[in-house]
């Protein structure tokens, strides 16, 4: 059996109560086990070349934006070019989902953050972006789990959000859920592990996913030109060649209404007394 893994990393704040003016994205990268060693080796080389500690994970924000950074803009641009070339060469598949929080809240019938108060169910609504996004990723992932494959999922841990992913995975194999039968069958029989990685976890594949998500967050905010000095335009051009439709997928108001079965413009939790 061959192994294939879906790596997930977020950028932005997922809670519907936080940073409403900014998008939230969740990035998924599918990598076969046979290709992981090459990625691990590449990131070890990158760390040695740019004097990044090899015992610590490659965190893009720290490297590109940390106040204690030791690299010039020229070094960072060269680093980005190396990463862009590597992304272009390796056999990976990428999917990036984005939500607009104002649109998402409108679809749910949320008029202000006070609507999240009053019951534990209403409070849980702030986590709804993760629920729908992870569900979409499960459906996407199953398309690549062939007969002779087994799959696993590795996620950059985000404390409270982790529970939402576990719930979504449990629901995906629930016989009464609305998941497609083909998706439920594959997840139940072939998805063998769900791993939550903390910030100190060393994984070249997860480090690569972090960098792809970090770059894509600038794209989602239409800020690529502002980091042109770091070579991110070239990086994004490499990323989009690995995406099926060459762009970030926006979860629309219609998607939210359909997924959460919203009637009369208001989610059922808002109708609770």
N, C-alpha and C positions, 0 to 999 in steps of 0.2 A: 504494500500500500504506500502511496505517495502522500506526503504531508503538505498542506497548504494553510497559511495563516492570514487572518484579517487583522491588521494593526489599526487601532483607532486613536486619534488625538484631537483635542478640541483647541479652539482659539477664540478668545472673547469670554464673556460671562453668560452662562447658559440660563441663569434665573431670569424669569420674565420681569422681575422687580428691579433688576440691575442693568445699568448702562443701556437704557432703552434706545438711545440714539445710535448705538453701534450694533452691527450684525453679530450673530453668533454662527460659527461654522464648526462642523465636525468632519474630519478628514479620515478616509479609509484607504489603506494601501494593502493590496493582496500580494503576498510573496510566497513562492514555493520554497520548501525547506532546503532544497538543493542549491538555492541561490543565496541563502542567508550567510554562509561563510564568506562569500565575496564581499557582501555588504559590511560584515564585521571587520574584515581586513581593510577595507577602504577607510572606514572611520578611524581605525587605529592609525593608519597612515596620515590621515588628515590631522588628527590630534598631535601626532609627533611633529608634523611639518609646521603647524601653527602654534606650537607650545601650549596645547590644551592638555590638562592632566588626563592621562589615559585611564586612570582609576575612577574618573567621574563621567557621567553621561554628557553627551553633546546637547546642551540646551540652547537653542537658537537665540532666545531673548537675551540670555546672559552674555552670549558671545557678541551679538550685534548691538545691544543697547545698554549693557551693564555700565554703571558709572566707573567701575574699576577695570574696564576693558584695556587690554594692552596692545590692541591692533590698530593700525592706521586704516583709513578708508581704502587705500590701495590694497592692503592685505586682505581686507574684507571682500573687496571686489574680486580679487584673485580666488579667494576661498569660494565665493558664490559661483564663479565660472567653473571651478573644479567640480562642485556639487551638481551644477546644471549639466555638465558633460556626462557625469556618472548617471544621473537620472535618465538621460537620453539613451544610454547604452543598456541599462539593466532591464530584464523582462518583468516589469511590475505593472499592476493595474491600479488606477487611482479613481476614487469618487469623492467629491466634496459637496456636502449639503450645507445650505445656508438658510437662516431664518431672519426675517425682519420682525423684530419684537412688537412693533406697533401694529403691524398687519396681523400677527399671531394673536395678540390680545383682542383685536377687533373681531376676529373670527370666533373667539371664545365668548365674546360678549362682555369682556372686561372693560370697564370705563375708567377705573382708577385702581391703584394698588390696594386701596381699602377693600376692594372686592375679593382679595385673597384672604381676608380675615373672616372669622365667624365659625369656622369648622376646620377640622383637620383635612377634609377633602378639598376644601377651597385652598388651603395652604399648599397642598400637594400639586396644585395646578401650576405653580411656578416652575415645576420640573417637566412639564409637558413637552417642551422642545426635545429633550433627550428621548422621551418615550417614542415619539413618532420618527425621529431620525434613526435611532437604533433599529427600529422595525424595518425601515427602508433598507438599511445596510444589511440586515439579515437576508432579505429577499435578494439583494444584489449579490451577496457572497455565495448563496446557494447555486447561482448560475455557473460558478466556476468549480464546484465540488463534483468532480466526475466520478464515475463508477469505481475507479481504483484509487480514489482519494479519501483521506480523512481530514477534517478541518478543525481549526482551533481559533480562538479570538484572544488577542492581547491588547489591553487598554491602558493608556496612561491614566492612573488613578486620580479621581477628583472627589474623594471623600463621599459626601452625601449623594452625588450623582451615581455612584457605583450601584446603589440599591435599585435605582431606576433601570439600569441595564440588566440586572439579575431578574427583576420583575418582567421585563420585556422578553427575556430569553425563556423564562418559565411559561409565559403566555404563548410563546411561539410553538410550544409542544403540547399545549392544552387542547384536547380534542374539541372543545366547545368554542375555541377562539376563531377569529375571523381571518386568520392567516390562510394563504393558499395551501391546499392539501399537500402539494408537491414540496413547498417550503417547509412545512411542519415535519414531513417525513424525513427530509434530508437533515434538518437540524437535529431531530431526535436520534437518528441512526448514525450520523457521520460527524457531527460537531462534538468533539471529545473533550474539550477543555475551554474554560474561560479564565483568563489570567489578568489580575490587576497589578500593574507595575507602579511602585512608588518612584519618587524623584531620583533615588540613588540607584535604580535598577539599570544595569548595563546591557543594552541591546542595540546593536547597530541598526536593526530593522525599525525599532521604535524611534531611534534618533533620526533616521531618515524621514519617518512619518512626521515627527515634530518639525523638522525643517520645511517639509512640504506644506504642512498646515500653517506654519508661521508666515511663509511667503504668500500663501493663498489668502491669508487674512488681510494683507495689504491690498491684494487684488479686490477682495470683497468690499473694502472701504474706498476703492478707487484712489489708492495712495501709492501705486507703483512708481510713479514719476518722482515722488518724494524720496524714494530710496534707490533712485537710479544710480547714485554714486556707489552703491553696494552691489550693483549688477543684478538686481532682482527681476528686471524685465527679461533678461536671458533665462533666469531660473523659471519664471512663469511660462515662458515659451516652451521650455523643456517639459514642465509639468503637464501642460494641456495636451501634449502629444500622447500622454498615457491615459487620458480621460476619454471615455467613449464618445461623448459629444463635444469635447474640447472646451468645456466651460463648467463653471460652478452651477450646481442645480439648486434653484430657489424653491423652497417649500411655500406654495401659494396659499392664499386664503381658502380657496376651494379644496386644496389638499387637507387643510386642518379641519374644515367643516365635515368633510367626508370621513376622515379618520376617526374623529371623536364623536361622530354621529350627532352633530349639533342641530337642533330644531328651533325654529323661530328666532334664530340669531343669538341664542343664549345656551351655554353649556348647562347640563342638568345639575351640576354641583352648585351653580349660582342660583338655582331655584330652591335649594334647601333653605329651610328657615333657620 
